[in-house]
């Protein structure tokens, strides 16, 4: 009996680790903030938070995200044994075949829930699920394209809300761009952090293909494009408050880039990855001040 209880405890703990609940909460939070503060109401005038379809979209996005984490850990188990051996779940906390089964069930459920919202949302959910599988299976091991894929899907999660309700699309796009570029930078930082395991298992990520210092130069170039893109859309919006807020956030972003310039050890890049999450959260909270 004790052995069964221990097994169940390990499985629950493994499921908790592999699904990244904190990250799922951040995704759901960003979508709900987008709906409440940027979209505000449906086309029929109903407050958006009273529309059950919003919660279906948020739930389906969370399911796809969780499934993406699972399949990523499934394919990366050998790499993770090198980069973060204490955090490996697949094959230890949860059996490999169970991970595949959960991944399939979550994706099918997310697409079915998306269909309850609209055929377009179901198609977007299907596309996102497929891209996450393709990323984990192949794209992650190629230079830059894998980073772009994850960043695109992060921005899409926010833009999906404005797309479905067909309201405040430029304003929502501003935050989608913010999420895209910040996560693109974070994904490249994670590649720098994970070089030992990636190199050992034949991955061709940006830091391995062009080197550590040139990868930093790419990050600085992306940061410059990021700032220009945000300036362009905020000027088009003609909302001084959002311009001032992003300008203030820009000071923290400048410090963030300075830390990237200074970083040269694995623990530095681990901290930078966490800091990028904080910047994303702060940016999301700014929706409440518009």
Order of alpha helices (4+ residues) and beta strands (2+ residues): alpha-alpha-alpha-alpha-alpha-alpha-alpha-alpha-alpha-alpha-alpha-alpha-alpha
